[in-house]
Amino acid sequence: MSPSFLVLQLLNGLSLAALYFMVASGFSLIFGLMRVANLSHGALYLISGYIGLTVVRSTGSFLLGLGAAVIAAVLLNILIKEGFLRFVRSRELSQVLLTIGLAFITGDLCLAIWGGVPTLIPIPSPLQGAMNLGLIAYPRYRLLLILIGASVAVALWLLLERTRWGAVIRAGVDDPEMVSALGIDIERVFLGVFVLAAILAGVAGVLGGALLGLYPGGDSDILLISLVVVIVGGLGSLQGALVGSLLAGFLEAIGKSMLPELAYFILFAPMVIILAFRPQGLVGRR
């Protein structure tokens, strides 16, 4: 195995991990704080990407497409929380069935509106092409994605670990009843987490649409990866989402390049092993 091949797969893994982290961190916070398995989170990623694609094609501006995707994701996630999930609080099976149904509806709407042909969101011209890194030349857009993922991870860490709102979120993950008893409006905290998760999903929808493309079933694919990240890393843990995303990104990059016929086995086998021996995840707590 040549050094250039190792560097290439390392960077491929980091770029995939950056995308997976942006999706899975919001999913993990909702799952950990509210005990809600929002299985429509992948559909939020997909429809945000399509809305961003429409705006980019209409205006020629990647940033306007990104902004429109984020706004649409926030509004849709608030609708899901206030219009649907509020009626099935503490009813896990109903939540799963409801959010799966919303995901199917959203996926069919995307298919009806944008068609079934896989589509890439156009990358801005300054980000096209490759940058010479010595051993290899690597796409500029993927390098930017790695930088954005790292910046998001640092920003989320500062938000959760160094602000009062972050302390309330972490307390809500551990003991939401005690947070409510202290006079904190836990519903506002829940809404804030939903908005934060929607922003991350909207950004990931556009960035991922330019990297992996938009296609029917893309919501299920990204949701499965998010579940792997959450289970491997640990429920409701930002550090767990980061560790799980890195592991999933590297395993997928290496699996598809070296053993493509076993790519899914390489990705999902660690999840099975971790579930068997450490069900709380690598970083999670019981």
TANOR-V500385 format. One record per helix or strand of 3 or more residues. SS is the DSSP state (@ for helix, = for strand). FROM is the first residue (numbers start at 1). TO is the last residue. If there is no record, write none. Layout:
# TANOR-V500385
((SS;FROM;TO) (SS;FROM;TO))
This chain:
# TANOR-V500385
((@;3;34) (@;41;59) (@;62;83) (@;85;88) (@;92;114) (@;125;127) (=;130;132) (=;137;139) (@;140;162) (@;164;181) (@;186;211) (@;218;233) (@;238;258) (@;260;277))
